[in-house]
């Protein structure tokens, strides 16, 4: 297959992946951040650059699209409707519908993509430069131009430098909004030129409300377990629900709780189950949940909380090293297309206490 069709296919997939966020009318747990954006817009002195920071799947891009819809619908010039939540725009509004369809002339979104450069996802410099030219144009619909950079920590260095020039000399009637799960990976000069909004993980009540609505078939016990392992991230909870996250978490618990007994009889069957999906999603989830269990237990022990029994099998420093090694194993397995079953067995071997 030639490289050009591959790049086109990647773009199609990313556009489809972005659809649920573009068309999502709901924002859970981030009313304060939405209110800050609305107040700034209504003041008449709207900062031209913003950054929403927080864990993956927490709602950063959802907030960005919500702000873009509201702003480009001209709502900043109108009084807020009584009882309306911040940045609310009805789903039947023409601006909402066009943005949901990816058809608004004044909105552009940049997302990490693989293009024709391999498996590493980045935001490419050519895309950043095109977005800068887009921002400098007169708004086609007479309002604002809006560029959303979703996953700004994955900007190529040249792309970050290109955006920096726009931050230093912003065009009129244009807003740039970055979202990032790793703000420390952005240039200090970019961080100093954006208004930062930190989004926190959702509390138990809004997570439960969200899961009731989006996963009505889950029982209360399953919802509680999903919210716990998702750690307050709605996007992660939905990904885990759709990708058998609860079943994989049960495998992780089985492995960790069985370490003291050293029972390896089920390891091969478990590894086969984890490696069964050809897209590697189960493997990635298994390693991610294993690392999460380790980091949660280590942090809890450091804070004086009662640790799970398996944590006592080795010093905390060794668990931290294992956490790092599991991350490298997952990355190498993905990049080098290594055998996933063998990678799981390798991970389980590392976890097993030394005799």
Phi, psi and omega in degrees: 000136179287164184284326182300311176301324179299317179296318179298319179297320179299319180296321180297316181297316182296321179297319178295320180296330183280343186302312181300327181286316180300326187259008183277117181275352188255143174228118184253129169081003183234036181298323182296317179294319178297321180294323177298316180297315181295317180298319179296319180293318181289340181288341183085001180233056185289120173303144186277348184221134182227159174220124173260119183243142179167172182300158178302141174076013187274344179119018182295311180292325176300317176297318180299312179294323178298317178294316181299314180300310183297315183293315184282348172276000179078019185287339180295337180269000183244149176293148179291139177292145181298128178082359182284143175283159183301138178062023182287135172222127184298140180300338179271003178291140182304322179294319177300314184295320182291320178293320178300327180274357182071030188238018179272131187290341186251012179237132174226138179241134175251130179227152178300142178212161180271332181052226181250023185255001180121207187267344182286126181275132179216164167259116192279154182296323179298321178293321179296317179295322177296322178294324178294317177297322179298316181296328183284347181282155175294134179306130184293332184250018172079006182247260183233154165259140185224126175240125178251120177255102186264109185095048187297339178294347180259014173297132170299151181307319179293325179293319178297318179294324178295317178294328180300321179298322178291323178295327180285327180228074185290139175287158179289153175055041179222141179233133174247126178235123177259144168239144181204143173264356183217072183299334180292347178269358177271156179300136177305326180291332174285315181301327183284350185246009179239152173271121190264136173238118179265120180261128183264157175304147181290145176286172185299317184296308178295329176296317180295319178299316181296316182291326175301319183286316188268338178228067187295342181280349180284139175276169184304322179295318179293319178298316180297317179294319180294318178297323181294311183284338177280346176054047175078014180253109180301317180298320180290322178299316180292320178298317180293322180296320182281339183251029178060039183298322181294320179294321180290324176298323177297323176296316179299314179298320180298316180297308184295318181289341180262004183297322183296327180281340179065028182278110182257008186297327183267358187300316183294318178296319179295317180297321178296319178296318180294324184270003188295321183287128185292334181281356177079006185293321180293321177298312181298319180293318180300311181294319181297317180288327175296314179296323179295318179298319180294312183294322179296316180293318181294316179296319179298317179296322179294335180266006178088010178280157179291119183278160172294151184304325183294339182294335182284357183287344179205162179297154180301322181299324179291323177297321178296320177295319177298319178304315180293318181295321178296323177297316178295322179299316180297317181295314181293322179297320180288311185293322185260005180054047180283165180292120186289324178298315179295325178295320177295316179298323176298315180299316181294325176296320178297321183289330184298131182294144180289141180266000000 
